[in-house]
Amino acid sequence: HGHGSLSSSGHDHSHGHGHGSSSSGPLRNLPQIRTMLEQASEEWIVPWVRTKAIAAFTALAHAEATVHGAASIDHVHFHEVGAVDSIVDTVGSLVALHALGVTTVSCSRLPLGEGTVRTDHGLLPVPAPATLRLLIGLPTTPGPPGVSGELVTPTGAALIRALVLEKDRAASHHGGHAAASIHRPPQFTLQEVGIGAGTKEFATHANILRLMLGVV
């Protein structure tokens, strides 16, 4: 069975699903995004991908509802993360894991970062309130010394949370997708390495995400 291990310094926010970038398209709430995913053909979005995507957006809605004092998670309108490109990035990441045959996932500790970030709600501290809620229960680490700015986006935190904390209800329907961890990966034989780079430039470190694929 394939094992995916993620090691990152945070997902770059300039791709539109973090803070500091303008939203494209209409604002959407959780019921609208859930309906979009549920109505998608299983030819393109298999049950495991759909379940994890809905879990990610539900976690994000819970975090946003908490920090804004909303009456219900269904009343939360997503800003940056409600844009089409953000939905595609979230679902696309899960589709890629499915296509790679990944059955377990582990992730390195998430960097907290420091400083401030501009959002649709104004200037906020890093991690932003919703991101900080999403990091509850997830091991963290300080960011690189002297680096200011957002290192983990709300969407990235929600996706990691769905992958490593949410119980997989679709496991019995999709090849046993189940175990996940945000600690060191288990012993496995490394087979492939993938590297993706964000567009934000940091002076002292590369803004990259690495994926290690192997067999347990």
C-alpha positions as CSV (number, residue, x, y, z in Angstrom):
1,H,0.0,0.0,0.0
2,G,1.2,3.5,-0.8
3,H,2.2,5.9,1.9
4,G,2.3,9.7,1.4
5,S,4.5,11.8,3.7
6,L,4.2,15.5,3.5
7,S,7.0,17.9,4.6
8,S,6.5,21.6,4.2
9,S,7.1,25.1,5.4
10,G,3.5,25.9,4.7
11,H,1.4,26.3,1.6
12,D,2.0,29.6,-0.3
13,H,-0.9,32.0,0.3
14,S,-0.5,33.8,-3.0
15,H,-2.4,31.0,-4.9
16,G,-5.7,32.4,-3.7
17,H,-6.6,30.1,-0.8
18,G,-4.8,31.8,1.9
19,H,-4.9,35.4,3.2
20,G,-3.8,38.4,1.4
21,S,-5.2,37.6,-2.1
22,S,-8.4,38.9,-3.5
23,S,-11.3,36.4,-4.0
24,S,-12.3,35.5,-7.4
25,G,-16.0,34.6,-8.1
26,P,-18.9,34.7,-5.6
27,L,-18.6,34.0,-1.9
28,R,-19.9,30.5,-1.1
29,N,-21.0,28.9,2.1
30,L,-20.6,25.3,3.3
31,P,-24.0,24.0,2.0
32,Q,-23.2,25.3,-1.5
33,I,-19.7,23.7,-1.6
34,R,-21.1,20.5,-0.1
35,T,-23.8,20.4,-2.8
36,M,-21.2,21.0,-5.6
37,L,-19.2,18.0,-4.3
38,E,-22.2,15.7,-3.8
39,Q,-23.5,16.4,-7.3
40,A,-20.1,15.7,-8.9
41,S,-19.9,12.5,-10.9
42,E,-18.1,9.6,-9.2
43,E,-16.2,9.2,-12.4
44,W,-14.2,12.3,-11.4
45,I,-14.6,12.5,-7.7
46,V,-14.7,9.2,-5.9
47,P,-16.4,8.8,-2.5
48,W,-13.1,9.0,-0.5
49,V,-12.1,12.3,-2.2
50,R,-15.6,13.7,-1.7
51,T,-15.7,12.7,2.0
52,K,-12.3,14.3,2.7
53,A,-13.1,17.5,0.8
54,I,-16.3,18.0,2.6
55,A,-14.5,17.2,5.9
56,A,-11.9,19.9,5.1
57,F,-14.5,22.6,4.3
58,T,-16.6,21.6,7.3
59,A,-13.5,22.0,9.6
60,L,-12.9,25.4,8.1
61,A,-16.6,26.4,8.5
62,H,-16.4,25.4,12.2
63,A,-13.3,27.5,12.7
64,E,-14.7,30.5,10.9
65,A,-18.0,30.2,12.8
66,T,-16.2,30.1,16.1
67,V,-14.0,33.1,15.6
68,H,-16.9,35.2,14.1
69,G,-19.6,34.0,16.6
70,A,-21.8,32.7,13.8
71,A,-25.0,31.0,14.8
72,S,-24.3,28.0,12.5
73,I,-21.5,26.7,10.3
74,D,-24.0,26.9,7.4
75,H,-24.2,30.7,7.9
76,V,-20.4,31.2,7.3
77,H,-19.5,32.7,3.9
78,F,-16.0,31.8,2.9
79,H,-13.9,34.6,1.4
80,E,-10.6,33.7,-0.1
81,V,-11.2,29.9,0.3
82,G,-14.7,30.1,-1.4
83,A,-13.2,30.9,-4.8
84,V,-13.3,28.3,-7.5
85,D,-9.5,28.0,-7.7
86,S,-9.3,27.3,-4.0
87,I,-12.0,24.5,-4.2
88,V,-10.2,23.0,-7.2
89,D,-6.8,23.1,-5.3
90,T,-8.4,21.3,-2.3
91,V,-10.2,18.7,-4.3
92,G,-7.3,18.4,-6.7
93,S,-4.9,17.6,-3.9
94,L,-7.1,14.7,-2.8
95,V,-7.6,13.5,-6.3
96,A,-3.9,13.3,-6.7
97,L,-3.5,11.3,-3.5
98,H,-6.2,8.9,-4.7
99,A,-4.5,8.6,-8.1
100,L,-1.2,7.8,-6.4
101,G,-2.8,5.0,-4.5
102,V,-2.0,6.5,-1.1
103,T,-3.6,4.7,1.8
104,T,-1.9,6.3,4.8
105,V,-0.7,9.9,5.2
106,S,1.8,11.5,7.7
107,C,2.8,15.1,7.9
108,S,5.6,17.1,9.5
109,R,4.9,19.6,12.3
110,L,3.3,22.7,11.1
111,P,5.2,26.1,11.4
112,L,3.3,28.7,13.3
113,G,4.9,31.7,11.8
114,E,4.7,35.2,13.2
115,G,3.9,38.8,12.2
116,T,0.7,39.9,10.5
117,V,-1.3,39.2,7.4
118,R,-3.8,41.3,5.4
119,T,-7.2,39.7,5.0
120,D,-10.8,40.7,3.9
121,H,-11.3,41.4,7.7
122,G,-8.3,43.7,7.9
123,L,-4.9,43.2,9.4
124,L,-4.7,40.0,11.5
125,P,-2.0,38.4,13.6
126,V,-0.2,35.2,12.3
127,P,-1.6,32.6,12.6
128,A,-4.9,34.2,11.7
129,P,-7.7,33.3,14.1
130,A,-9.4,30.7,12.0
131,T,-6.1,29.1,11.1
132,L,-5.2,29.0,14.8
133,R,-8.5,27.2,15.6
134,L,-7.7,24.6,12.8
135,L,-4.3,24.0,14.3
136,I,-5.7,22.8,17.7
137,G,-4.6,19.2,18.3
138,L,-1.9,19.4,15.6
139,P,1.8,19.4,16.6
140,T,3.5,22.7,15.6
141,T,6.9,24.1,15.3
142,P,8.3,27.7,15.2
143,G,8.9,29.0,11.7
144,P,12.3,29.7,10.3
145,P,14.2,32.3,12.4
146,G,13.5,35.9,11.3
147,V,10.7,35.0,8.9
148,S,7.6,37.0,9.2
149,G,4.2,36.2,7.5
150,E,1.8,33.4,7.0
151,L,3.4,30.0,6.7
152,V,0.3,27.8,7.0
153,T,-3.0,28.9,5.3
154,P,-6.5,28.2,6.5
155,T,-7.1,25.9,3.5
156,G,-3.8,24.1,4.1
157,A,-4.6,23.6,7.8
158,A,-8.1,22.4,7.0
159,L,-6.9,19.9,4.4
160,I,-4.2,18.5,6.7
161,R,-6.7,18.3,9.5
162,A,-9.1,16.3,7.3
163,L,-6.3,14.0,6.3
164,V,-4.8,13.3,9.6
165,L,-7.5,13.8,12.3
166,E,-10.9,13.2,10.7
167,K,-12.0,9.6,11.0
168,D,-12.4,8.2,7.5
169,R,-16.0,7.1,7.1
170,A,-15.4,6.0,3.5
171,A,-12.5,3.6,4.4
172,S,-14.6,0.5,3.9
173,H,-15.7,1.7,0.5
174,H,-12.4,2.7,-0.9
175,G,-9.5,0.3,-0.4
176,G,-9.0,0.9,3.3
177,H,-8.0,4.5,3.4
178,A,-7.5,4.9,7.1
179,A,-4.4,5.5,9.1
180,A,-2.8,8.9,9.2
181,S,-0.3,10.7,11.4
182,I,1.2,14.2,11.9
183,H,4.3,12.7,13.5
184,R,7.3,11.0,11.9
185,P,6.3,8.6,9.1
186,P,6.4,4.9,9.7
187,Q,9.2,2.8,8.3
188,F,8.7,2.6,4.5
189,T,10.6,2.1,1.3
190,L,10.8,5.4,-0.5
191,Q,9.8,5.2,-4.2
192,E,9.2,8.7,-5.5
193,V,9.7,12.3,-4.4
194,G,7.7,15.3,-5.6
195,I,8.4,18.9,-5.0
196,G,6.1,21.9,-5.5
197,A,7.1,25.6,-5.1
198,G,5.0,28.5,-4.0
199,T,5.3,31.9,-5.7
200,K,6.0,33.9,-2.5
201,E,9.7,34.5,-2.1
202,F,11.5,34.2,1.2
203,A,14.9,35.5,1.8
204,T,16.4,32.7,3.8
205,H,14.5,29.5,2.8
206,A,12.8,27.9,-0.1
207,N,9.0,28.0,-0.2
208,I,8.4,24.4,-1.1
209,L,6.3,21.4,-0.2
210,R,7.8,17.9,-0.6
211,L,5.8,14.7,-1.0
212,M,7.5,11.4,-0.4
213,L,5.7,8.4,-1.7
214,G,6.7,4.9,-0.6
215,V,5.5,1.4,0.4
216,V,5.0,0.4,4.1
